[in-house]
Structure formats: structure tokens, C-alpha cells
Amino acid sequence: MSATNEGKTSGLHLLLAWGFVGIPLVWGLIQTIEKAMKIFV
């Protein structure tokens, strides 16, 4: 008597989760690299 949809993740949910984490992460890395370039160049 368990649900058949238990434990499954849709592709849309997965994409949203990666975007929620990945976009700020990439933005932070770009900002860090830009500021580091000012020190070394």
C-alpha cells in the first residue's frame, strides 16, 4: 500500500534545483575571479 510516485523526481524539479544552486555559485565564482585579476594584473 505504498504510493507508486514515491522517491521519483521530475526533470523540471531537478532543473530548478540545479539552477537555484548553480546560478549563484557561478556568479560568485565569476566575481571572485574578476577581483583576483585586479590583484595579479
C-alpha positions in Angstrom: 0.0 0.0 0.0 2.7 2.5 -0.8 2.5 5.3 -3.3 3.9 4.5 -6.8 5.3 8.0 -7.2 7.3 7.8 -4.0 11.0 8.7 -4.4 10.8 9.9 -8.0 11.9 13.4 -9.1 10.7 15.0 -12.2 13.2 16.6 -14.7 11.7 20.0 -14.1 12.3 19.8 -10.3 15.8 18.7 -10.9 16.5 21.5 -13.3 15.1 24.1 -10.9 17.1 22.7 -8.0 20.4 22.9 -10.0 19.5 26.4 -11.2 18.7 27.5 -7.7 22.2 26.4 -6.6 24.2 26.7 -9.8 23.4 30.2 -10.9 24.5 32.0 -7.6 27.5 29.7 -7.5 28.7 30.6 -11.0 28.0 34.3 -10.3 30.1 34.1 -7.1 33.0 32.4 -8.9 33.0 35.0 -11.7 33.0 37.8 -9.1 35.9 36.2 -7.2 37.9 35.7 -10.4 37.3 39.3 -11.5 38.5 40.7 -8.2 41.5 38.4 -8.1 42.5 39.5 -11.6 42.8 43.1 -10.2 45.4 41.9 -7.7 47.6 39.9 -10.1 47.4 42.1 -13.2 
